């Protein structure tokens, strides 16, 4: 007998039995729906019930929960299931990066525990997200490739410094009610890269060369599929990953914890792509998502994390994401390459730009530049001084030449110098 079926009851008992079966079926469906809703409630959000249940467990079991939460806190998410899915995405990208990232977040969490930091902050993963970024980026910038096991000791040391920097910066920023976020990671990794470099014999980093020529940007050569693919790639670049599959897995992890954060992450990455196109960035960097991840994080922080969702905060998140990408344009304005290209006549055919330069920097205009240089040379010849071109050649520096096998200072050399001399 199915629901909705018309039954002709000859006896009152049969009618009562059918009514009871119908009510039991409704109760069963209602209980199944409630259980499914409870399961989703346990797995989404911050999983507070799971966190309360973990408080009475052994320390090593709690440590796993803290590591997973620290993994997801990079994207402003406090969910161990999301952290586990993010680790799966990192493993698909590169297993070695997963190992170094887990090493970094484990060491930084244990260091915060030894330093008696706030236990609730440790349980929320706030002392682990800097560590996983340290481990990931040190592996990304390593020139030794995968499974260079000597990289693990510096990963541990740099990760130990993150809770110390977080505590120090937190005490300073608390005066203005400002968060620390990933500033300890930025400071620690920047100092590591500055201290090692590409020619370090033990921990060489990837050689990063400055841009010496303006890339040829032809709008007809743009690849639309790669452009769309840069949206999930930009999400993955938050962790230094360039695979669209990894970025898609990260979006699933965000969706499980908070659909609002997932939505703003996707919107922010899209806005970053359009912002990069608006400043004519090289297509290769756009395809790699290098302009998207800052915008995604800005949109998540404003639109999905620290402010109540209104149409004003949503527009503010888009504006903040756009400005996070446009900082590249202001960096370009300070490079000599941009200034040299700006002096070309083809770049100065815009009448408003010519009007502005005629008032602020008239020497940049092509008709005035040659006159200015000739006048400077004429004055220098009268005074017997060197011309601007001679001064430029005089102060030009040749690039440093590094030996292939630089000499190493051994402990025995120091001992001989101190004791014998």
N, C-alpha and C positions, 0 to 999 in steps of 0.2 A: 504494500500500500504506500503510495507516494503522497507528499504534501500537495494540497490543492485538489486532490481527487474527490469527486462527489460520491458519498457513500449513503446508501439507503439502509438505515438500520431498522430491522424488524423488531428488535427488542431494546429496551432502554439500556441494558448492560453493555451492548455492543457500542452504542453511541458514547457512553462514558469512557469505555476503553480507548476509543479512537481519540477522544479529547485529551486523555492523559498522554498518549503516545505523541500527539502533536506538541503538547507543552514540554515534554521531555526533549524532543528534538530542538525546540527553540532554546531551551536551557543549555543543551550541549553546544549549540552554535555560539551562544553568548559566552559560555565559559571558554571555548576555544579562542574566540576573539579577544577576550580579556587576557588570556595567557600569552597570546601572540603580542599584544600590546605591552605586557610586562616584560617580555623578552627583549623587545625593541627598546624599552625604557632602560633596561639594564645595560645594553650594549652601546647606546648612543649617549651624547652629552659628555659629561665628565666621569661617568660610571662611579657615582658616589657610593652606591651600595657595595660595589666591589671594593672600593677603597676602604670603607668601614670594615668589611670582612677581612681585609688584608692586615689590619692593624695588630691582630693577635697572632699572626703567623711568624715563623722564624725570620731572622734578619736577611738571610740569603734569598728567601722567597720574596720578601718585601723589596729587596734590591732589584730583582727582575722587573717588578712593577714600576719602580722609580726610573729604571733605564728606559723602559718602553715609553713612559710619560715624557721623559726628557727628549726622546727621539721625536715625538710629535710636537713638543713645545716650540720647535723651530718655526712651525706654521701657526703658532698661537692656539694650539689644540692640546687639551689635557685629557687624553684618552689612550689607555694602554693598547686597545685593539687597533686603533689608528697607527700607533707606533709600531706594532707588529707588522701591519701591512706596509708601512713605509720601509721597514727593514727588508721585507720581501722585494720591494721595488729596487732597493739598493743592491740586493744580491743579484737581481737580474741584470743590473747595470754592470757591476763588477764585484765579485765576492771579496776581493782584497780590500776594496773601499769599505765594505760592510764590516770587515774585521777591524780595520783601523778606526772606523767610526765608533763601533761598540767598545773598543779599548779606551778611546778618549772619553766617552760618556760614563763608562764604569769608573775610571780613575778620578774624574772630576767629581762624581757623586760621592765616592768614598772619601775624597779629600774634604769635601764640605761636611761630611759626617764626622770626620776626625777633628775638624776645626770647630765643631759644635755650632754649626750654623742652624738657622731656624728649621726645625724638623718638618713643619708643614710645607715650607718652600722646597725642601729636599724631596718630600713625598709627592709634590706636584711636578717634579722634574725641572724646576727652575735652575738647578745647578748642574744639569746634565746636557742641556741643549748647546751650550758653548763647547762642551767637550766633544760632542759628536761632530760639530763643524770643524773643530781643530783637527780631529783625526781624518775627516774626509778631505779637507783642503790640503793638508800636508801630503796626503797620498796623491791628490790630483796634481800638485805642483812638483812632485818628486820626479827627477830625471832618471832614476834607476828602474822605473817600471814597477810591475806588480811583484809582490812577494819578496820585496827587499826587507828582510826581517830586522835589519839594523835600524830601520826607521821607527820601530815600535818604542824603543827607549826615549827618543825625543818627543814622540807623541804623548807618552806618559808624563814627561816633565812639563811640557807646555800645557797639557790638560790640568796638571796640578796647579798651575798659576791662575787658571780661570776663576775658581772660587775666591782666591785671594783678591784678584782684581775686581770681582763682582762685589765683594764686601767693602773694599776701599772706595770704589766708585759709587756704591749705593749710599754710603755715609755722606758723600759729597753731594750727590744729586738729590738726596732727600730734602735738602734745604729748599729746593725749587719744585719738589714733588714731581721729579722726572724719573722715568724708568731707565734701567741700565741696558736691557735687551741684550744684543750680541756685541756690544762694545768691547767686553773683555776678549772675546774671540778675535775681533779685528786687531786689537793691540797686540795680542800674543802672536798671531800668525804673521803680522807685519814685521814684528821684531825678529821672528825666526827667519823670514825670507831675507831681511836685510843682513842678518848675521851670517847666513850661509852663502847664497848666491849660486850661480851656475857653475862656477869653477871650484867649488868646495870639493875636496877629495873624498869626503865621507858622506855628506848629505847634499849632493848637487840638486839644484832646482831647475825647472824648465827655463830655458833662455827666452826672455821676452825682449824682442827688438822693437824700437820705436818705428812709427810709420814714417817712411821717407818720401812717399809720393801720394798724391790724391787718387783714391780709387775711381775707376771709370764707372759711373753709375748710369746705366741705360734703362729707362723705365720699361721699355718694351721687352727687356730680357728678364723681368721679374718672374719668379716661379711661384704661382699662386698656391699649388699644393704644399710646397715647402713653407710658404708664408702662413698658411693655416696650421701647419704642423708645428710652427713655432709657438703656438699657444700652449699646448701641453709641455713642450720642451722648456718654455719659460718657467713653468711650475717646477719642473725637475731641476732647473738651474739654481733653485734655492738651496739645494744640497750639492750643487756642482755636477749634476748629471745632465747629459745631452741626449738622452734617448726619449722619444715620444711615448714609448710604452711605459717607461718609468714615471714620466709625468702623469700619464693617465692613471696609473696605480696610486699615485699621490692624491689625485683628485677623488678617487674612490675612498681613500682613507679619510679625507676631509669630509666627504659626504656622509660617512657613517657617524662622525662626531657632530657635525653641524652643517646642514645644507646651506645655511646662510654664508658661512665661511667659504664653502666650496664655490658658491655662486660668485662671491666677490673675488676669489682667487682667479677664476676663469675670466671674469670681466676685467680685472686688473692686468692680467697677461695680455688680453686683447688690446686694451688701451695702450699698454707699453709698446705693442707692435705698431699701432698707428702713430704713436708719438715718435718712434724711431723713423718711420717713413716720412714724417713731417719735417725732420731735420736732415733728410737725405743721408741717413747712415748707410754704411756698406751692407749690401744684401746678405753677405755671408754672416756677419755678426747678428743680423736680424733672424736669420734662419736658425742660428744657435741659441736664440732666446736670451742673449746677453743684455738686452734692453728691457726684458719683461719681468724679471724676478723681483726687482726693487719695486716696480709698480704693483705687482701682485701683493707683496707684503704690505705696501702702503694702503691698498684698498681693503685688505683684510683687517688691518689695525683700526682704520677709521670707520669702515662700514659694517664690519662684522664682529668687532671685539670691544672697543673702548667707548663706543657711543651707542645710544639707543637708535634703532633703525627708523629713520624718517626720510622723507625725500630730500631734506636739506643735508643730512649727513651722508646720504648716498651720493649726491652731487659733490659734496666735499671730498669723499673718498676718491671719486674720479679725478677731481682737480689735483689732489695730492699725488695720486698715481701718475698723472701726466707730468707734474713737476719733477717727480723722482726720476723720470726718464730724460727730461729736457736739460738736466744738469750737464749732459754730455755736450750740448751746444755751447754752454758757457765755458767749458774746458777747451773747446776748439778755438774760441775767441782768443785764448791766451797762448796758443801755439804759434811759433814762427811760420810753420807751413801754411796756416790759414792766413796769416798776415801777408805772406808772399803772393798767395793766390788772390787775395783781396785787391792787390795792386794791379792786377791784370785789367785792361779796359773792358773785357767782356763781363767782369764782375761788377762794374761800376756804371752800368747803363741805366740803373734805376734812379730817376730824378730825386725822389725823397732821400735816398742814400747819399747822392752827390751833394744835396743841399745840407745834410747833416755834417758830412765830412768837411765841406767848405768852411763851416763854422768851428768845428771841434778839432779836426786833424787834417788841414789842407794839404799836408805833404803826401798823404796817401793818394790823392788824385793824380792820374797819369800825366796831365798837362803841367802839374806843379812839381812832380817828383824830379824830373830831369833838371828843371831850373834850379831846384834846391840843391841837388848834388853838384851841379856845375858851380853854383855860388860858393858852396863849402870848399870845393877843390881850389877855386880861385883865391879864396881867403887864406887857405893853408899854404899855397905857393907864395903869396906875398909875405907871410910871416915866416916862411922857411920851415914850416911844420909838416908833419906827415898828413897825407890826404886820408879821407875816410876809408877808401878802399885799402890803402896801405895799413891803416890801423886794424882793419878787419882781418887782413891776412896775417898781421903780426900776432894777434890774440887768438887766432884759430888754434884749436887744440886737436891733436891727432888722437884717434881712439886708442885706449890702452891695449897693450899686447900682453896677454897672459901666457905664461909658460904652460906647455902641455902637462908636464910633471913638476909641479911646484915643490920646492924643498920643504920638508916637514921638520918641525922643531920637536925633538924627542926629549923625554925626561932625562936621559943620560947626558944630553948636551947641557941642560940647565945645571945638572949636578956637577959636571966638569967645570962649568963657568964659575959656580959659586965656591966649590971646595978647592979646586986646583989653582984658580987664579985669585 
